[in-house]
Amino acid sequence: MRCARDKAPAPYELRMAWQAERWSALPDAGGLLDQQAGLISRMAAVANVYNAFEAIQSGKSIVQIANTQPQILKTVRAIERLEGELDG
């Protein structure tokens, strides 16, 4: 995820997730069901991916992360593989 790794601009869903977390409010007025279809799921997914990249860059050993939180390493590798495919 380039915004975690390279400080590229964050995607819309991640910006919305950060704002929802910071302000304890959803993007649109009303409750959960008043949000754009799929937005909350996309926000959660992209926030999880961002957090996985941040964990890798936290300074902890990759071996330690692989042993204690293997899903983080799997997530980061899968996203990097997809980015490689998109970049050609």
PDB file of N, CA, C and O in Angstrom, chain B, residues numbered from 101:
ATOM      1  N   MET B 101       0.850  -1.169   0.000  1.00  0.00           N
ATOM      2  CA  MET B 101       0.000   0.000   0.000  1.00  0.00           C
ATOM      3  C   MET B 101       0.893   1.228   0.000  1.00  0.00           C
ATOM      4  O   MET B 101       1.595   1.524   0.966  1.00  0.00           O
ATOM      5  N   ARG B 102       0.836   1.913  -1.101  1.00  0.00           N
ATOM      6  CA  ARG B 102       1.774   3.011  -1.313  1.00  0.00           C
ATOM      7  C   ARG B 102       1.635   4.150  -0.306  1.00  0.00           C
ATOM      8  O   ARG B 102       2.617   4.827  -0.004  1.00  0.00           O
ATOM      9  N   CYS B 103       0.446   4.366   0.209  1.00  0.00           N
ATOM     10  CA  CYS B 103       0.296   5.486   1.156  1.00  0.00           C
ATOM     11  C   CYS B 103       0.986   5.183   2.483  1.00  0.00           C
ATOM     12  O   CYS B 103       1.421   6.110   3.167  1.00  0.00           O
ATOM     13  N   ALA B 104       1.096   3.921   2.862  1.00  0.00           N
ATOM     14  CA  ALA B 104       1.811   3.561   4.093  1.00  0.00           C
ATOM     15  C   ALA B 104       3.310   3.482   3.839  1.00  0.00           C
ATOM     16  O   ALA B 104       4.117   3.903   4.668  1.00  0.00           O
ATOM     17  N   ARG B 105       3.664   2.942   2.695  1.00  0.00           N
ATOM     18  CA  ARG B 105       5.069   2.695   2.389  1.00  0.00           C
ATOM     19  C   ARG B 105       5.777   3.931   1.840  1.00  0.00           C
ATOM     20  O   ARG B 105       6.893   4.249   2.250  1.00  0.00           O
ATOM     21  N   ASP B 106       5.127   4.619   0.919  1.00  0.00           N
ATOM     22  CA  ASP B 106       5.783   5.711   0.190  1.00  0.00           C
ATOM     23  C   ASP B 106       5.180   7.080   0.482  1.00  0.00           C
ATOM     24  O   ASP B 106       5.571   8.071  -0.136  1.00  0.00           O
ATOM     25  N   LYS B 107       4.252   7.147   1.397  1.00  0.00           N
ATOM     26  CA  LYS B 107       3.561   8.395   1.745  1.00  0.00           C
ATOM     27  C   LYS B 107       2.795   8.977   0.555  1.00  0.00           C
ATOM     28  O   LYS B 107       2.651  10.195   0.439  1.00  0.00           O
ATOM     29  N   ALA B 108       2.308   8.110  -0.320  1.00  0.00           N
ATOM     30  CA  ALA B 108       1.434   8.532  -1.414  1.00  0.00           C
ATOM     31  C   ALA B 108       0.080   8.932  -0.823  1.00  0.00           C
ATOM     32  O   ALA B 108      -0.212   8.593   0.324  1.00  0.00           O
ATOM     33  N   PRO B 109      -0.739   9.638  -1.577  1.00  0.00           N
ATOM     34  CA  PRO B 109      -2.058  10.010  -1.053  1.00  0.00           C
ATOM     35  C   PRO B 109      -2.884   8.765  -0.688  1.00  0.00           C
ATOM     36  O   PRO B 109      -2.859   7.753  -1.389  1.00  0.00           O
ATOM     37  N   ALA B 110      -3.598   8.871   0.404  1.00  0.00           N
ATOM     38  CA  ALA B 110      -4.441   7.759   0.863  1.00  0.00           C
ATOM     39  C   ALA B 110      -5.691   7.675  -0.009  1.00  0.00           C
ATOM     40  O   ALA B 110      -6.213   8.700  -0.446  1.00  0.00           O
ATOM     41  N   PRO B 111      -6.177   6.447  -0.266  1.00  0.00           N
ATOM     42  CA  PRO B 111      -7.418   6.309  -1.028  1.00  0.00           C
ATOM     43  C   PRO B 111      -8.604   6.866  -0.235  1.00  0.00           C
ATOM     44  O   PRO B 111      -8.550   7.001   0.987  1.00  0.00           O
ATOM     45  N   TYR B 112      -9.649   7.179  -0.948  1.00  0.00           N
ATOM     46  CA  TYR B 112     -10.856   7.768  -0.363  1.00  0.00           C
ATOM     47  C   TYR B 112     -11.347   6.991   0.856  1.00  0.00           C
ATOM     48  O   TYR B 112     -11.629   7.580   1.899  1.00  0.00           O
ATOM     49  N   GLU B 113     -11.448   5.664   0.724  1.00  0.00           N
ATOM     50  CA  GLU B 113     -11.983   4.855   1.810  1.00  0.00           C
ATOM     51  C   GLU B 113     -11.127   4.936   3.061  1.00  0.00           C
ATOM     52  O   GLU B 113     -11.655   4.914   4.173  1.00  0.00           O
ATOM     53  N   LEU B 114      -9.812   5.031   2.897  1.00  0.00           N
ATOM     54  CA  LEU B 114      -8.933   5.140   4.058  1.00  0.00           C
ATOM     55  C   LEU B 114      -9.090   6.505   4.720  1.00  0.00           C
ATOM     56  O   LEU B 114      -9.117   6.607   5.947  1.00  0.00           O
ATOM     57  N   ARG B 115      -9.193   7.543   3.910  1.00  0.00           N
ATOM     58  CA  ARG B 115      -9.430   8.878   4.488  1.00  0.00           C
ATOM     59  C   ARG B 115     -10.745   8.902   5.263  1.00  0.00           C
ATOM     60  O   ARG B 115     -10.823   9.490   6.342  1.00  0.00           O
ATOM     61  N   MET B 116     -11.764   8.270   4.718  1.00  0.00           N
ATOM     62  CA  MET B 116     -13.059   8.212   5.409  1.00  0.00           C
ATOM     63  C   MET B 116     -12.954   7.399   6.699  1.00  0.00           C
ATOM     64  O   MET B 116     -13.563   7.757   7.707  1.00  0.00           O
ATOM     65  N   ALA B 117     -12.187   6.312   6.673  1.00  0.00           N
ATOM     66  CA  ALA B 117     -11.998   5.495   7.882  1.00  0.00           C
ATOM     67  C   ALA B 117     -11.291   6.300   8.966  1.00  0.00           C
ATOM     68  O   ALA B 117     -11.677   6.247  10.134  1.00  0.00           O
ATOM     69  N   TRP B 118     -10.266   7.039   8.586  1.00  0.00           N
ATOM     70  CA  TRP B 118      -9.550   7.875   9.560  1.00  0.00           C
ATOM     71  C   TRP B 118     -10.465   8.930  10.153  1.00  0.00           C
ATOM     72  O   TRP B 118     -10.448   9.165  11.361  1.00  0.00           O
ATOM     73  N   GLN B 119     -11.270   9.571   9.302  1.00  0.00           N
ATOM     74  CA  GLN B 119     -12.183  10.593   9.800  1.00  0.00           C
ATOM     75  C   GLN B 119     -13.254   9.986  10.710  1.00  0.00           C
ATOM     76  O   GLN B 119     -13.593  10.562  11.744  1.00  0.00           O
ATOM     77  N   ALA B 120     -13.780   8.830  10.325  1.00  0.00           N
ATOM     78  CA  ALA B 120     -14.791   8.176  11.160  1.00  0.00           C
ATOM     79  C   ALA B 120     -14.206   7.817  12.520  1.00  0.00           C
ATOM     80  O   ALA B 120     -14.866   7.973  13.547  1.00  0.00           O
ATOM     81  N   GLU B 121     -12.970   7.339  12.521  1.00  0.00           N
ATOM     82  CA  GLU B 121     -12.307   6.992  13.785  1.00  0.00           C
ATOM     83  C   GLU B 121     -12.031   8.249  14.613  1.00  0.00           C
ATOM     84  O   GLU B 121     -12.288   8.279  15.817  1.00  0.00           O
ATOM     85  N   ARG B 122     -11.513   9.264  13.965  1.00  0.00           N
ATOM     86  CA  ARG B 122     -11.153  10.489  14.689  1.00  0.00           C
ATOM     87  C   ARG B 122     -12.364  11.190  15.292  1.00  0.00           C
ATOM     88  O   ARG B 122     -12.327  11.639  16.437  1.00  0.00           O
ATOM     89  N   TRP B 123     -13.439  11.279  14.511  1.00  0.00           N
ATOM     90  CA  TRP B 123     -14.603  12.045  14.947  1.00  0.00           C
ATOM     91  C   TRP B 123     -15.719  11.173  15.517  1.00  0.00           C
ATOM     92  O   TRP B 123     -16.764  11.686  15.916  1.00  0.00           O
ATOM     93  N   SER B 124     -15.504   9.866  15.558  1.00  0.00           N
ATOM     94  CA  SER B 124     -16.533   8.925  16.048  1.00  0.00           C
ATOM     95  C   SER B 124     -17.863   9.159  15.342  1.00  0.00           C
ATOM     96  O   SER B 124     -18.921   9.214  15.970  1.00  0.00           O
ATOM     97  N   ALA B 125     -17.782   9.294  14.032  1.00  0.00           N
ATOM     98  CA  ALA B 125     -18.975   9.536  13.229  1.00  0.00           C
ATOM     99  C   ALA B 125     -18.810   8.887  11.859  1.00  0.00           C
ATOM    100  O   ALA B 125     -17.701   8.792  11.332  1.00  0.00           O
ATOM    101  N   LEU B 126     -19.911   8.450  11.300  1.00  0.00           N
ATOM    102  CA  LEU B 126     -19.896   7.868   9.962  1.00  0.00           C
ATOM    103  C   LEU B 126     -19.848   8.977   8.909  1.00  0.00           C
ATOM    104  O   LEU B 126     -20.192  10.121   9.206  1.00  0.00           O
ATOM    105  N   PRO B 127     -19.425   8.653   7.677  1.00  0.00           N
ATOM    106  CA  PRO B 127     -19.295   9.683   6.639  1.00  0.00           C
ATOM    107  C   PRO B 127     -20.598  10.410   6.325  1.00  0.00           C
ATOM    108  O   PRO B 127     -20.609  11.635   6.202  1.00  0.00           O
ATOM    109  N   ASP B 128     -21.694   9.667   6.192  1.00  0.00           N
ATOM    110  CA  ASP B 128     -22.977  10.289   5.856  1.00  0.00           C
ATOM    111  C   ASP B 128     -23.865  10.364   7.088  1.00  0.00           C
ATOM    112  O   ASP B 128     -23.693   9.606   8.043  1.00  0.00           O
ATOM    113  N   ALA B 129     -24.815  11.286   7.051  1.00  0.00           N
ATOM    114  CA  ALA B 129     -25.748  11.430   8.173  1.00  0.00           C
ATOM    115  C   ALA B 129     -26.536  10.135   8.363  1.00  0.00           C
ATOM    116  O   ALA B 129     -26.759   9.391   7.408  1.00  0.00           O
ATOM    117  N   GLY B 130     -26.945   9.880   9.566  1.00  0.00           N
ATOM    118  CA  GLY B 130     -27.732   8.686   9.842  1.00  0.00           C
ATOM    119  C   GLY B 130     -26.860   7.560  10.356  1.00  0.00           C
ATOM    120  O   GLY B 130     -25.687   7.760  10.670  1.00  0.00           O
ATOM    121  N   GLY B 131     -27.428   6.403  10.437  1.00  0.00           N
ATOM    122  CA  GLY B 131     -26.739   5.251  10.995  1.00  0.00           C
ATOM    123  C   GLY B 131     -26.010   4.428   9.956  1.00  0.00           C
ATOM    124  O   GLY B 131     -25.814   4.855   8.818  1.00  0.00           O
ATOM    125  N   LEU B 132     -25.618   3.246  10.368  1.00  0.00           N
ATOM    126  CA  LEU B 132     -24.845   2.345   9.528  1.00  0.00           C
ATOM    127  C   LEU B 132     -25.533   2.056   8.203  1.00  0.00           C
ATOM    128  O   LEU B 132     -24.880   2.022   7.160  1.00  0.00           O
ATOM    129  N   LEU B 133     -26.837   1.848   8.234  1.00  0.00           N
ATOM    130  CA  LEU B 133     -27.553   1.487   7.015  1.00  0.00           C
ATOM    131  C   LEU B 133     -27.813   2.676   6.094  1.00  0.00           C
ATOM    132  O   LEU B 133     -28.291   2.491   4.975  1.00  0.00           O
ATOM    133  N   ASP B 134     -27.508   3.882   6.542  1.00  0.00           N
ATOM    134  CA  ASP B 134     -27.669   5.070   5.702  1.00  0.00           C
ATOM    135  C   ASP B 134     -26.423   5.394   4.894  1.00  0.00           C
ATOM    136  O   ASP B 134     -26.407   6.385   4.164  1.00  0.00           O
ATOM    137  N   GLN B 135     -25.384   4.586   5.006  1.00  0.00           N
ATOM    138  CA  GLN B 135     -24.139   4.836   4.286  1.00  0.00           C
ATOM    139  C   GLN B 135     -24.233   4.276   2.875  1.00  0.00           C
ATOM    140  O   GLN B 135     -25.044   3.395   2.592  1.00  0.00           O
ATOM    141  N   GLN B 136     -23.398   4.797   2.004  1.00  0.00           N
ATOM    142  CA  GLN B 136     -23.310   4.298   0.632  1.00  0.00           C
ATOM    143  C   GLN B 136     -23.066   2.792   0.666  1.00  0.00           C
ATOM    144  O   GLN B 136     -22.301   2.309   1.501  1.00  0.00           O
ATOM    145  N   ALA B 137     -23.700   2.058  -0.219  1.00  0.00           N
ATOM    146  CA  ALA B 137     -23.583   0.602  -0.239  1.00  0.00           C
ATOM    147  C   ALA B 137     -22.127   0.164  -0.306  1.00  0.00           C
ATOM    148  O   ALA B 137     -21.401   0.557  -1.218  1.00  0.00           O
ATOM    149  N   GLY B 138     -21.700  -0.643   0.649  1.00  0.00           N
ATOM    150  CA  GLY B 138     -20.363  -1.209   0.658  1.00  0.00           C
ATOM    151  C   GLY B 138     -19.273  -0.308   1.214  1.00  0.00           C
ATOM    152  O   GLY B 138     -18.138  -0.752   1.384  1.00  0.00           O
ATOM    153  N   LEU B 139     -19.593   0.956   1.501  1.00  0.00           N
ATOM    154  CA  LEU B 139     -18.553   1.888   1.940  1.00  0.00           C
ATOM    155  C   LEU B 139     -17.915   1.452   3.250  1.00  0.00           C
ATOM    156  O   LEU B 139     -16.689   1.472   3.364  1.00  0.00           O
ATOM    157  N   ILE B 140     -18.695   1.065   4.227  1.00  0.00           N
ATOM    158  CA  ILE B 140     -18.147   0.684   5.534  1.00  0.00           C
ATOM    159  C   ILE B 140     -17.238  -0.538   5.390  1.00  0.00           C
ATOM    160  O   ILE B 140     -16.183  -0.595   6.021  1.00  0.00           O
ATOM    161  N   SER B 141     -17.626  -1.497   4.582  1.00  0.00           N
ATOM    162  CA  SER B 141     -16.779  -2.677   4.361  1.00  0.00           C
ATOM    163  C   SER B 141     -15.473  -2.301   3.686  1.00  0.00           C
ATOM    164  O   SER B 141     -14.414  -2.810   4.054  1.00  0.00           O
ATOM    165  N   ARG B 142     -15.537  -1.410   2.697  1.00  0.00           N
ATOM    166  CA  ARG B 142     -14.315  -0.964   2.020  1.00  0.00           C
ATOM    167  C   ARG B 142     -13.425  -0.171   2.964  1.00  0.00           C
ATOM    168  O   ARG B 142     -12.202  -0.306   2.931  1.00  0.00           O
ATOM    169  N   MET B 143     -14.035   0.655   3.804  1.00  0.00           N
ATOM    170  CA  MET B 143     -13.259   1.426   4.781  1.00  0.00           C
ATOM    171  C   MET B 143     -12.523   0.490   5.728  1.00  0.00           C
ATOM    172  O   MET B 143     -11.340   0.687   6.004  1.00  0.00           O
ATOM    173  N   ALA B 144     -13.218  -0.526   6.226  1.00  0.00           N
ATOM    174  CA  ALA B 144     -12.597  -1.473   7.164  1.00  0.00           C
ATOM    175  C   ALA B 144     -11.477  -2.251   6.486  1.00  0.00           C
ATOM    176  O   ALA B 144     -10.413  -2.453   7.071  1.00  0.00           O
ATOM    177  N   ALA B 145     -11.716  -2.688   5.253  1.00  0.00           N
ATOM    178  CA  ALA B 145     -10.703  -3.474   4.540  1.00  0.00           C
ATOM    179  C   ALA B 145      -9.445  -2.661   4.285  1.00  0.00           C
ATOM    180  O   ALA B 145      -8.340  -3.136   4.544  1.00  0.00           O
ATOM    181  N   VAL B 146      -9.595  -1.451   3.784  1.00  0.00           N
ATOM    182  CA  VAL B 146      -8.416  -0.651   3.460  1.00  0.00           C
ATOM    183  C   VAL B 146      -7.694  -0.205   4.736  1.00  0.00           C
ATOM    184  O   VAL B 146      -6.469  -0.085   4.736  1.00  0.00           O
ATOM    185  N   ALA B 147      -8.430   0.039   5.814  1.00  0.00           N
ATOM    186  CA  ALA B 147      -7.785   0.384   7.084  1.00  0.00           C
ATOM    187  C   ALA B 147      -6.979  -0.803   7.615  1.00  0.00           C
ATOM    188  O   ALA B 147      -5.886  -0.616   8.150  1.00  0.00           O
ATOM    189  N   ASN B 148      -7.505  -2.015   7.473  1.00  0.00           N
ATOM    190  CA  ASN B 148      -6.768  -3.206   7.896  1.00  0.00           C
ATOM    191  C   ASN B 148      -5.484  -3.382   7.099  1.00  0.00           C
ATOM    192  O   ASN B 148      -4.445  -3.724   7.662  1.00  0.00           O
ATOM    193  N   VAL B 149      -5.548  -3.151   5.800  1.00  0.00           N
ATOM    194  CA  VAL B 149      -4.356  -3.270   4.957  1.00  0.00           C
ATOM    195  C   VAL B 149      -3.337  -2.199   5.348  1.00  0.00           C
ATOM    196  O   VAL B 149      -2.149  -2.494   5.481  1.00  0.00           O
ATOM    197  N   TYR B 150      -3.791  -0.971   5.532  1.00  0.00           N
ATOM    198  CA  TYR B 150      -2.894   0.106   5.947  1.00  0.00           C
ATOM    199  C   TYR B 150      -2.218  -0.244   7.273  1.00  0.00           C
ATOM    200  O   TYR B 150      -1.005  -0.081   7.408  1.00  0.00           O
ATOM    201  N   ASN B 151      -2.980  -0.719   8.239  1.00  0.00           N
ATOM    202  CA  ASN B 151      -2.425  -1.082   9.541  1.00  0.00           C
ATOM    203  C   ASN B 151      -1.412  -2.215   9.425  1.00  0.00           C
ATOM    204  O   ASN B 151      -0.429  -2.242  10.165  1.00  0.00           O
ATOM    205  N   ALA B 152      -1.639  -3.151   8.506  1.00  0.00           N
ATOM    206  CA  ALA B 152      -0.677  -4.236   8.286  1.00  0.00           C
ATOM    207  C   ALA B 152       0.652  -3.672   7.770  1.00  0.00           C
ATOM    208  O   ALA B 152       1.721  -4.073   8.231  1.00  0.00           O
ATOM    209  N   PHE B 153       0.580  -2.743   6.815  1.00  0.00           N
ATOM    210  CA  PHE B 153       1.807  -2.120   6.298  1.00  0.00           C
ATOM    211  C   PHE B 153       2.511  -1.310   7.379  1.00  0.00           C
ATOM    212  O   PHE B 153       3.739  -1.321   7.464  1.00  0.00           O
ATOM    213  N   GLU B 154       1.748  -0.618   8.194  1.00  0.00           N
ATOM    214  CA  GLU B 154       2.342   0.147   9.288  1.00  0.00           C
ATOM    215  C   GLU B 154       3.033  -0.783  10.288  1.00  0.00           C
ATOM    216  O   GLU B 154       4.092  -0.441  10.813  1.00  0.00           O
ATOM    217  N   ALA B 155       2.453  -1.945  10.555  1.00  0.00           N
ATOM    218  CA  ALA B 155       3.062  -2.908  11.475  1.00  0.00           C
ATOM    219  C   ALA B 155       4.402  -3.402  10.929  1.00  0.00           C
ATOM    220  O   ALA B 155       5.364  -3.557  11.680  1.00  0.00           O
ATOM    221  N   ILE B 156       4.458  -3.647   9.624  1.00  0.00           N
ATOM    222  CA  ILE B 156       5.709  -4.096   8.999  1.00  0.00           C
ATOM    223  C   ILE B 156       6.781  -3.020   9.130  1.00  0.00           C
ATOM    224  O   ILE B 156       7.955  -3.335   9.325  1.00  0.00           O
ATOM    225  N   GLN B 157       6.386  -1.750   9.024  1.00  0.00           N
ATOM    226  CA  GLN B 157       7.345  -0.655   9.080  1.00  0.00           C
ATOM    227  C   GLN B 157       7.599  -0.166  10.498  1.00  0.00           C
ATOM    228  O   GLN B 157       8.310   0.821  10.689  1.00  0.00           O
ATOM    229  N   SER B 158       7.033  -0.833  11.488  1.00  0.00           N
ATOM    230  CA  SER B 158       7.140  -0.374  12.876  1.00  0.00           C
ATOM    231  C   SER B 158       8.530  -0.568  13.468  1.00  0.00           C
ATOM    232  O   SER B 158       8.818  -0.044  14.544  1.00  0.00           O
ATOM    233  N   GLY B 159       9.390  -1.305  12.791  1.00  0.00           N
ATOM    234  CA  GLY B 159      10.722  -1.556  13.318  1.00  0.00           C
ATOM    235  C   GLY B 159      10.841  -2.938  13.960  1.00  0.00           C
ATOM    236  O   GLY B 159      11.938  -3.375  14.308  1.00  0.00           O
ATOM    237  N   LYS B 160       9.707  -3.619  14.115  1.00  0.00           N
ATOM    238  CA  LYS B 160       9.773  -4.983  14.637  1.00  0.00           C
ATOM    239  C   LYS B 160      10.409  -5.894  13.592  1.00  0.00           C
ATOM    240  O   LYS B 160      10.353  -5.626  12.392  1.00  0.00           O
ATOM    241  N   SER B 161      10.992  -6.934  14.058  1.00  0.00           N
ATOM    242  CA  SER B 161      11.597  -7.918  13.172  1.00  0.00           C
ATOM    243  C   SER B 161      10.506  -8.624  12.358  1.00  0.00           C
ATOM    244  O   SER B 161       9.443  -8.960  12.880  1.00  0.00           O
ATOM    245  N   ILE B 162      10.792  -8.841  11.071  1.00  0.00           N
ATOM    246  CA  ILE B 162       9.859  -9.573  10.212  1.00  0.00           C
ATOM    247  C   ILE B 162       9.623 -10.972  10.778  1.00  0.00           C
ATOM    248  O   ILE B 162       8.508 -11.490  10.718  1.00  0.00           O
ATOM    249  N   VAL B 163      10.657 -11.571  11.317  1.00  0.00           N
ATOM    250  CA  VAL B 163      10.533 -12.908  11.903  1.00  0.00           C
ATOM    251  C   VAL B 163       9.566 -12.875  13.085  1.00  0.00           C
ATOM    252  O   VAL B 163       8.724 -13.761  13.227  1.00  0.00           O
ATOM    253  N   GLN B 164       9.687 -11.854  13.931  1.00  0.00           N
ATOM    254  CA  GLN B 164       8.790 -11.719  15.079  1.00  0.00           C
ATOM    255  C   GLN B 164       7.343 -11.539  14.612  1.00  0.00           C
ATOM    256  O   GLN B 164       6.436 -12.164  15.160  1.00  0.00           O
ATOM    257  N   ILE B 165       7.124 -10.701  13.617  1.00  0.00           N
ATOM    258  CA  ILE B 165       5.777 -10.502  13.091  1.00  0.00           C
ATOM    259  C   ILE B 165       5.244 -11.792  12.490  1.00  0.00           C
ATOM    260  O   ILE B 165       4.090 -12.156  12.716  1.00  0.00           O
ATOM    261  N   ALA B 166       6.089 -12.492  11.720  1.00  0.00           N
ATOM    262  CA  ALA B 166       5.666 -13.750  11.108  1.00  0.00           C
ATOM    263  C   ALA B 166       5.281 -14.786  12.158  1.00  0.00           C
ATOM    264  O   ALA B 166       4.360 -15.575  11.948  1.00  0.00           O
ATOM    265  N   ASN B 167       5.980 -14.784  13.277  1.00  0.00           N
ATOM    266  CA  ASN B 167       5.692 -15.755  14.335  1.00  0.00           C
ATOM    267  C   ASN B 167       4.484 -15.374  15.182  1.00  0.00           C
ATOM    268  O   ASN B 167       3.733 -16.247  15.614  1.00  0.00           O
ATOM    269  N   THR B 168       4.291 -14.090  15.421  1.00  0.00           N
ATOM    270  CA  THR B 168       3.217 -13.670  16.315  1.00  0.00           C
ATOM    271  C   THR B 168       1.948 -13.253  15.590  1.00  0.00           C
ATOM    272  O   THR B 168       0.846 -13.431  16.110  1.00  0.00           O
ATOM    273  N   GLN B 169       2.098 -12.696  14.385  1.00  0.00           N
ATOM    274  CA  GLN B 169       0.948 -12.220  13.616  1.00  0.00           C
ATOM    275  C   GLN B 169       1.140 -12.569  12.136  1.00  0.00           C
ATOM    276  O   GLN B 169       1.324 -11.676  11.308  1.00  0.00           O
ATOM    277  N   PRO B 170       1.097 -13.852  11.805  1.00  0.00           N
ATOM    278  CA  PRO B 170       1.393 -14.259  10.431  1.00  0.00           C
ATOM    279  C   PRO B 170       0.443 -13.675   9.389  1.00  0.00           C
ATOM    280  O   PRO B 170       0.821 -13.526   8.227  1.00  0.00           O
ATOM    281  N   GLN B 171      -0.772 -13.347   9.785  1.00  0.00           N
ATOM    282  CA  GLN B 171      -1.728 -12.799   8.816  1.00  0.00           C
ATOM    283  C   GLN B 171      -1.286 -11.429   8.307  1.00  0.00           C
ATOM    284  O   GLN B 171      -1.579 -11.064   7.168  1.00  0.00           O
ATOM    285  N   ILE B 172      -0.589 -10.677   9.139  1.00  0.00           N
ATOM    286  CA  ILE B 172      -0.081  -9.371   8.705  1.00  0.00           C
ATOM    287  C   ILE B 172       0.895  -9.553   7.547  1.00  0.00           C
ATOM    288  O   ILE B 172       0.804  -8.863   6.531  1.00  0.00           O
ATOM    289  N   LEU B 173       1.819 -10.479   7.708  1.00  0.00           N
ATOM    290  CA  LEU B 173       2.799 -10.728   6.653  1.00  0.00           C
ATOM    291  C   LEU B 173       2.122 -11.250   5.386  1.00  0.00           C
ATOM    292  O   LEU B 173       2.484 -10.844   4.281  1.00  0.00           O
ATOM    293  N   LYS B 174       1.153 -12.137   5.532  1.00  0.00           N
ATOM    294  CA  LYS B 174       0.418 -12.658   4.373  1.00  0.00           C
ATOM    295  C   LYS B 174      -0.321 -11.542   3.653  1.00  0.00           C
ATOM    296  O   LYS B 174      -0.331 -11.493   2.423  1.00  0.00           O
ATOM    297  N   THR B 175      -0.935 -10.654   4.407  1.00  0.00           N
ATOM    298  CA  THR B 175      -1.678  -9.537   3.815  1.00  0.00           C
ATOM    299  C   THR B 175      -0.748  -8.627   3.033  1.00  0.00           C
ATOM    300  O   THR B 175      -1.044  -8.266   1.894  1.00  0.00           O
ATOM    301  N   VAL B 176       0.375  -8.252   3.634  1.00  0.00           N
ATOM    302  CA  VAL B 176       1.319  -7.350   2.969  1.00  0.00           C
ATOM    303  C   VAL B 176       1.878  -8.000   1.707  1.00  0.00           C
ATOM    304  O   VAL B 176       1.971  -7.347   0.667  1.00  0.00           O
ATOM    305  N   ARG B 177       2.241  -9.246   1.783  1.00  0.00           N
ATOM    306  CA  ARG B 177       2.783  -9.929   0.591  1.00  0.00           C
ATOM    307  C   ARG B 177       1.740 -10.020  -0.517  1.00  0.00           C
ATOM    308  O   ARG B 177       2.069  -9.844  -1.690  1.00  0.00           O
ATOM    309  N   ALA B 178       0.482 -10.292  -0.158  1.00  0.00           N
ATOM    310  CA  ALA B 178      -0.580 -10.385  -1.166  1.00  0.00           C
ATOM    311  C   ALA B 178      -0.805  -9.037  -1.848  1.00  0.00           C
ATOM    312  O   ALA B 178      -0.959  -8.978  -3.068  1.00  0.00           O
ATOM    313  N   ILE B 179      -0.825  -7.963  -1.072  1.00  0.00           N
ATOM    314  CA  ILE B 179      -1.020  -6.631  -1.648  1.00  0.00           C
ATOM    315  C   ILE B 179       0.170  -6.244  -2.519  1.00  0.00           C
ATOM    316  O   ILE B 179      -0.017  -5.682  -3.598  1.00  0.00           O
ATOM    317  N   GLU B 180       1.378  -6.531  -2.076  1.00  0.00           N
ATOM    318  CA  GLU B 180       2.558  -6.229  -2.890  1.00  0.00           C
ATOM    319  C   GLU B 180       2.543  -7.023  -4.196  1.00  0.00           C
ATOM    320  O   GLU B 180       2.952  -6.507  -5.236  1.00  0.00           O
ATOM    321  N   ARG B 181       2.080  -8.259  -4.154  1.00  0.00           N
ATOM    322  CA  ARG B 181       1.976  -9.070  -5.378  1.00  0.00           C
ATOM    323  C   ARG B 181       0.956  -8.440  -6.326  1.00  0.00           C
ATOM    324  O   ARG B 181       1.199  -8.364  -7.530  1.00  0.00           O
ATOM    325  N   LEU B 182      -0.188  -7.986  -5.792  1.00  0.00           N
ATOM    326  CA  LEU B 182      -1.195  -7.342  -6.632  1.00  0.00           C
ATOM    327  C   LEU B 182      -0.675  -6.029  -7.214  1.00  0.00           C
ATOM    328  O   LEU B 182      -0.922  -5.724  -8.381  1.00  0.00           O
ATOM    329  N   GLU B 183       0.041  -5.258  -6.405  1.00  0.00           N
ATOM    330  CA  GLU B 183       0.622  -4.011  -6.924  1.00  0.00           C
ATOM    331  C   GLU B 183       1.601  -4.299  -8.053  1.00  0.00           C
ATOM    332  O   GLU B 183       1.636  -3.576  -9.049  1.00  0.00           O
ATOM    333  N   GLY B 184       2.398  -5.355  -7.900  1.00  0.00           N
ATOM    334  CA  GLY B 184       3.338  -5.735  -8.946  1.00  0.00           C
ATOM    335  C   GLY B 184       2.631  -6.106 -10.239  1.00  0.00           C
ATOM    336  O   GLY B 184       3.089  -5.754 -11.326  1.00  0.00           O
ATOM    337  N   GLU B 185       1.512  -6.817 -10.123  1.00  0.00           N
ATOM    338  CA  GLU B 185       0.742  -7.184 -11.304  1.00  0.00           C
ATOM    339  C   GLU B 185       0.144  -5.955 -11.977  1.00  0.00           C
ATOM    340  O   GLU B 185       0.102  -5.871 -13.204  1.00  0.00           O
ATOM    341  N   LEU B 186      -0.318  -5.001 -11.170  1.00  0.00           N
ATOM    342  CA  LEU B 186      -0.899  -3.782 -11.740  1.00  0.00           C
ATOM    343  C   LEU B 186       0.162  -2.919 -12.419  1.00  0.00           C
ATOM    344  O   LEU B 186      -0.102  -2.276 -13.435  1.00  0.00           O
ATOM    345  N   ASP B 187       1.354  -2.913 -11.850  1.00  0.00           N
ATOM    346  CA  ASP B 187       2.430  -2.098 -12.413  1.00  0.00           C
ATOM    347  C   ASP B 187       3.045  -2.729 -13.657  1.00  0.00           C
ATOM    348  O   ASP B 187       3.805  -2.088 -14.383  1.00  0.00           O
ATOM    349  N   GLY B 188       2.704  -4.000 -13.894  1.00  0.00           N
ATOM    350  CA  GLY B 188       3.175  -4.670 -15.103  1.00  0.00           C
ATOM    351  C   GLY B 188       4.465  -5.287 -14.917  1.00  0.00           C
ATOM    352  O   GLY B 188       4.999  -5.893 -15.847  1.00  0.00           O
TER     353      GLY B 188
END
